Amino acid sequence: MLKSLLNAVFFQLFWFACVLGGDNWAVAAIVVYFVVHHVYFVNTPNEWWLILLFVALGVVIDGALIFDGWLLMPNSIWTFPIPPPWLLGLWAGVGSLFLHCLSWGIDRPWLLSALAAFFAPMSYIVGADFAEVSLGRSTIATWALMAFIWFWLMQIGVFAAKLTLKHNGRRHRA
């Protein structure tokens, strides 16, 4: 229980470091977060596949949102046609939560998805203000799209977490 709480708190600190630090601090925050995560939280090397899955999803989903004008990024030293490191680091961070502070949702995927449909859009909208990212559409339209996306992302995350646990010969217990 304490480990799950620490995982959640550590992720929130990581979120602030990436969102407020942007390009300048993202790489350092990512390295520190994942070294600490590996040392204190990772129980199986297979967890890294779950984290990489969320990085890939971030490239595709936020990449599409940026390309289509839903998210308007500030000028950056980042010139690659994918989301910046601070944003991809956050996606990796979300992948790091499923076997820890979000493990309760493995047995309650629809509740986890419903909560994500509410809270993830809030994270985007608040984070956009902090990171000087502009929303290309109305706040309501952005909220609705993000709610839809994150509802289904939680389903994908739960499925991937179950596969990770199954591959390790463990079954999740709430």
N, C-alpha and C positions, 0 to 999 in steps of 0.2 A: 504494500500500500504506500509506504513512504517512498519507495523507488519510483512508483508511478507519479506521485506528486512532484518529486524532484525532476522527473522527465518533463512534465508539463511546465514547471517553472523555468527550467533551463531552456525549453523551446521558446517561451515567451521572451526571455532575455535575448535569445538568438534572433527572434523576429524583430525586436526593437533595434538590435545592432545592424541587421541587414537593411531594414526600412529607413532608419535614420542615418546610417552610415553610407548607404548607397555604394557606388563603385569603389570609393576609397577604403571602406572598412570591410566590405563583403568577403573578400578572400580570406582575410585574417579571421573573421567571425566564423566562416565555414570551416576552416581548418581547426580552430579551437573547439567548435561545437562537435565536430565528428570525431576528433581524437578523444574528447571526454565521453562522447556517446559510445564509442567503441570500447573504451576501457571500463566504463561503469555500467553500461546498459546492454550491450550486445551479448546475447546468449548463444548465438549460432552465426557462423559466417554467412549463412543463407539470408540473413536479414538484409545484407547489403544488396541483394537482388531486388528486394522490395523497395529499398531506397532508390536504387537506379531506375526502377520502373516509374517512380514518381518524378524523377528528373526527366525521363523521356516524355511522360505525360505533360510536364511543364513546358518542354520545348514545343510540343505539338499544340497544346491548348492555349497557353499564353502567347506563343508565337502566332497562332491564328487570330487571337484577340488583338494583338498589336498590328498585325498585317491588315486586318479588316477595320482598324480604327476604333475599336472599343476601348483600348488603352493607348494613350498617347504618351510616349516616353520622353523625358527631358533630354537635352543634348548630353552626350556621353562620350567618353573615350572608347566605349564598347561599340565596335563597328560591325560585328558579325550579325547575320540575319536571324538571330535567335534572341530570346530574352536575355537581359543582362545577368551577370553572376549573382547579384543579390537576390534576384527573383527566382532563379533556378536553385539557389541555396535554400530558399524557403520551401520550394517543392520537395527537395531532398529531406528537409526537416519534417515535413508532413509525413513522408514515407517512414521516417524514424519513429513515429508515434504509435503505429498500429500494434506492435507487439509489447507496448509498454502502457502509457497513460490512456490509450484508446482501446486497450485489450478488452475492456468490458463490452465494447461494441461488436466484437466478433460474434457474440451470441445474440446480439440485438441490432442487426445491421440496419433495419428500417428506422429505428430510433436514432441511431448514429447519423444516418443519412438525413433525417428530418432536422436534427440539430445543426448539422453542417449546412443544410440549405438556408438556415437562418443566420448562423454565425460567420460562415466563410464570406458571404457578400459584405458583411460588416467589416471584416478584416481587409478586404480589397478597398472598400471606400475610405476607411480610416487610413489605411496604408498609403493609398494614392495621395491623400493630402500631405502626409508626412514626407513621402518620397518625391513630391512634386510631379507626380504622374497625373495626367488629366484624363477624365472619363470622356470618351468620344460620343457617348449617348447620354440620355437622361439618367439620373440616379435610379429612378424606378425601373427603367429598362435594363440597366446594368445589374441591379439587384436581382431582377427576375432571371436574367441569363445566368448569372453566377449561382443562384440558388439551384437552377436546373443542373448546371454542370457539376456542382459540388455534391448534390444529392447522389448522382450516379458515380462520381469519383469515390465516394465512401463505399459504395457497393463493390467497386473494383478493388479498393484497398482491403476490404474484408475478405474478399475472395482470394486475393494474393496472400494475405496473412494466413488464411486457413491452409493454403497450399504450402506455405513456408513451414508451418507447424506440422503438417502431415508429412512433409519431406523429412523432417527431423524425427519422425516417429512419435510425436507428442500430440496430444489432443488438448485443446484449450478448455479450461474450466473457469467459469465466471467467478 
